[in-house]
Amino acid sequence: GIIHRVEAEKVFLKFAKEFHRGHREGSLYDVSFTYNRLNMRRLYQAVESANNLGNSTLFPPDTSRRRLNKATPLAPFTEDLNEEQASAINMILKCRGSPPYIIYGPPGTGKTITLVEAILQVCATRRGARILVCASSNCAADHILMKIAPYVKANDIFRLNAYTRPYEDVPFDVLSYSCVDDSVFRCPPLGELSRYKIIVSTYMSASSLFAMGMRKGHFSHIMLDEAGQASEPETLIPVSNLSDRETVVVLAGDPLQLGPIVHSREAETYGLGKSFLERLSDCEIYSRNDRNFMTKLVRNYRCHPSILELPSRLFYNKELIACKEEEDDISIHDWPDLPNKEFPVVFYGIQGCDEREGNNPSWFNRIEVSKVVKIVQNLKDCAKVLDEDIGVISPYRQQVLKLKKVFETMELSDIKVGSVEQFQGQEKQIIIISTVRSTVKYDAFDQKHHLGFLCNPKRFNVAITRARSLLIIVGNPHVICK
C-alpha cells in the first residue's frame, strides 16, 4: 500500500484491489513504513546515463557553435511578445541539437508565457515535432498544460501523472488529458504515447517514458520549466534518457531565485544544491549573454518600479525594466500608513522576541504576528483591500502556522500565508513579510538548519519580488542591518 493522506492523528492508506478481496471489516494489521527508493533509483540511473550525453550538453566548451535551421516569421498565439521574448522563441525554432538553450527569466518577466509560446510555435511550424514539457511540480506542470491546451487539438496532448498522485487533487480540466483507471493514473502503451505531439510531465514522472521503451531522440524538443528549482539529477531524468544529439533542450528559469532543496550539508558541498541551469549559466558561452545560447528577459510586468528597484540593483545589474501597467494597481492612496504615495514600500521596525516550542528548530515572534494582523485590518478598513489581494510571507514554519491560525479565527482564510518557497512563482497585489528574528546570536543555528532569509540571497530575492503594488516588511532593523 501507499500513504494517501496524513492528518493530525490519522494516516490514510491506499491498497491494491487484491488486498480488498481478502479484507474483513474490523481486521487488525501490522503496519511497517518503509522508504520508497524509487525516486532515488531514478536519479541514480539518470546520472549514470549522462555519460552518453557528451560535453556539448553537459559542459559546453567556449568554442561551441550553434547549428541553425531556417525559421519563418513569428505569428504569436497567445499575446504580443516583447523583443527578448521574440528573440528567444526565434532561436528555439532555429536550434538544432545541443548545447542547451536557456531562457533566463527574472521575476515577473514572462518566462512561462515565453516557454508556452515556444511550445506552440514548434508544434505549429515544425513538421513531425514531438515535445516533452517538464516542470518540477505537479502544479507547475498543470499550469503549463492549461496554457497550451486551448491552442492544440485535445488528442495531440497528454498529461503524464505518477500513479501515486491523489486523483481528487487533480483539477477537473487536467483529467481529460490524463490516463485514469479506477481513479488511479496510468501510463498508456508505448504505441499510444508515441502518437502524442506534446507530453507534459514532472521531471520524476518522465522516467516512466524511458521505462515504457521510449527511444532516445523520439522528442525533437525537451522543454524544462522551473529548471532553477530542480536538482541536476532531476533535470537529467528527461535529458539523459530521452535526448540525443539532435534534440533541442530548453531550460527556463532563474538561477538567482530558489534552487533545489538539499538537506545534506555534505551533498550541498559536492554541488547537489546547484541546478543544471545555474551550472550552465556559469559556463563561458552563457555568461557572454550570446543570444545564440541564452536570452535574458528583462521587462518586468509585475512590480511597481519602486519595488523592482532593489532586486534589480542587488541581483540583476540594474537591467530590469519596469513595464507594469498603472491600471493594474489596486488603490492604496487612501491608506494613511503610506507616507509617500509614489513609493509603495513600507518598513515597520519591531523590537520583538524570538520564541520556539519544544525541540522544534523553527522560530516565531508573537509581537510581529500582532503587528501583521493590525496592518491587515488597517488595509481592509481604510483602503478597502480584498483578502485575496494580500499575501503574508515568513521564512519560518512556526510563524506561518501562528499567522494562519489567527486569520482563520478572524475568518480571513482567503489571505494566503506561506513560506518563501510556497510563494515562488506566485504574486499578490500586497505582500507583507514577517522577518521574525530579533537577535543575531542564533544566526549560525539558522544557517545550520537552512532557516530564515537574512543570510540567503536567493530566498530574499524571491520574497521581495512577489508584490505588485505594495510591499510591507515587518522586522527588527538592527538585526537586518547586521
Secondary structure, DSSP 8 states (H G I E B T S, - for coil): -EEEEE-SS-EEEE--HHHHHH--TT-----------HHHHHHHHHHHHGGGT-HHHHS--TT----B--------SSS---HHHHHHHHHHHHB-SSS-EEEE--TTS-HHHHHHHHHHHHHHHSTT--EEEEESSHHHHHHHHHHHGGGS-GGGEEE---TTS-GGGS-HHHHTTS-EETTEE----HHHHHH-SEEEEETTTTHHHHHTT--TT--SEEEETTTTTS-HHHHHHHHHHH--TT-EEEEEE-TTS-------HHHHHTTTTS-HHHHHHTSHHHHTT-TTTEEE--EESSS-HHHHHHHHHHHSTT--EE---GGGS---TT-TT-S-TT--EEEEE-----B--TT----B-HHHHHHHHHHHHHHHHHS---GGGEEEE-SSHHHHHHHHHHHHHTT-TTSEEE-HHHHTT--EEEEEEE-----STTHHHHHHTT--STT-HHHHHHHHTSEEEEEEEEE-HHHHH-
